[in-house]
């Protein structure tokens, strides 16, 4: 079988960059586009929230802090593509 790493490497090679998610023009997605599609997916999930639902950036920030605490700052920064 094919490993996850091989799959991700193949996606990066096809897209010609470090990301595996890109626009149809093979350019990185803007933060606004990512947020907009996240909001659509969140609404489509049918989940309900008290107060304001979490944004993509709030969840991204939370996951970074958790990875920082559980693994390392370097690992979290790498995931956030802050080299």
N, C-alpha and C positions, 0 to 999 in steps of 0.2 A: 504494500500500500504506500501511499504518499503521506508524508508527515505534514503537520501544520506549518513547520518552518519552511519546508519546500513549497507549499502552497503560497505562503506569504511572500517568499522570495520571488516566486514566479509572477505574482501580482505586481510587486514593485518593479520588476524588470519590464513588464508589459506597459506599466504606466510611466516608466522612466523617472522614478523618484523614490523618496523614502516613505510615502504614504500609500495605503492600499485602497483608499477611498478618494475618488477624484470626480470632477465634473465630466460631462460628455466630451468636453474639449481637452480632457486629460490634464486639467489644471487643478491645483488644490481647491477644495471648497472654502468659501468664505465663512466666517463665523456666523454671519446672519443666515446663510443657507442651512448650515448645520442646526442652528437653533430653531429655525422654521420647521424643518423636517422632524426634529425631535418633538416639537410641540404637536405636530400632526400625529405622530406615532403615539405620544402620550394620550392624546384625546381618543384615538382609535382603540387604545387598550381597554377602555371602559372603566379604568380605575378612578376612584373618587378620592379627593383630598380635602382635608379641613383647611380653610384659608386658601392662600395661593399655592398652586402646585409647584413643585421644584422645577427650575430651569435646567437646561443642559449644562450651563456653566456652574451652577450650584452643585450638581451631582459630580461633575468633573473635579471641582475643587475638593469636595468631600472625599472622593476616591483617592486623590493625590495625597491628602493629609493622612488617610488610613494606610496607604502604601508606605508613606514616609515613616510612620510610626511602627509599622509591622515589619518592613523590610529595610529600606534605607532612603535617604533623601536623593541620592544619586539615581536609584531605581525609579522613584516617583518623577523626577525631573526628566529622565529618559522617556518615560511614557507620555509625558506632556510635551515632548519634543523641545525641551529647554536645555540644550546642551551647553 
